């Protein structure tokens, strides 16, 4: 079985599906969506983390780790 790349229509349908959004539409969790940083529910507000993708969670942890590290290096 060959897995096909999702179309823009797939991305749009996943984005509109309320089952993929949690905690007042601020947390996106969709295992079918392999994007690291999909757009937020309100697209003009930027991007969010797809918590179903372990790599995007690692990116979030790395960014959050930079905050105390920058304070230590001051």
C-alpha positions in Angstrom: 0.0 0.0 0.0 1.5 3.3 -1.1 0.9 6.3 1.1 0.0 9.4 -0.9 0.9 12.9 0.1 -2.1 14.7 1.5 -3.7 17.3 -0.7 -4.5 20.9 0.3 -8.1 19.8 0.5 -7.1 17.2 3.1 -5.2 19.8 5.1 -8.2 22.2 5.0 -10.6 19.4 6.1 -8.4 18.4 9.0 -8.0 22.0 10.0 -11.8 22.6 10.0 -12.5 19.3 11.9 -13.3 20.2 15.5 -12.2 16.7 16.7 -8.6 17.8 15.9 -8.7 20.9 18.2 -8.7 20.8 22.0 -8.7 23.2 25.0 -10.7 26.1 23.4 -9.3 25.5 20.0 -5.7 26.1 21.0 -4.2 22.6 20.9 -4.0 20.8 17.6 -3.8 17.0 17.7 -4.0 15.1 14.4 -1.8 12.0 13.8 -2.7 12.0 10.1 -1.2 15.4 9.6 2.6 15.2 9.4 3.3 18.9 9.4 5.4 20.1 12.3 3.7 23.5 12.6 0.3 23.7 11.0 -1.6 27.1 11.0 -3.6 28.0 14.1 -7.4 27.8 14.1 -7.5 31.5 13.2 -4.9 31.4 10.4 -3.7 35.0 10.6 -2.5 34.4 14.2 0.4 32.2 13.0 1.2 28.6 13.6 0.7 26.0 16.3 2.3 22.7 17.3 0.8 19.4 16.1 0.9 17.5 19.4 0.4 14.2 17.6 3.7 14.6 15.8 6.6 13.8 18.2 9.1 16.0 16.2 7.0 19.1 16.7 6.8 18.4 20.4 10.6 18.1 20.5 10.8 21.5 18.7 8.5 23.0 21.3 10.6 21.6 24.2 13.8 22.9 22.6 12.4 26.4 22.2 11.1 26.4 25.8 14.5 25.1 27.0 16.1 28.2 25.4 14.3 30.5 27.8 16.0 29.4 31.0 19.2 28.7 29.2 19.4 32.4 28.0 18.8 33.6 31.5 21.6 31.4 32.8 24.0 32.7 30.2 23.3 36.4 31.0 
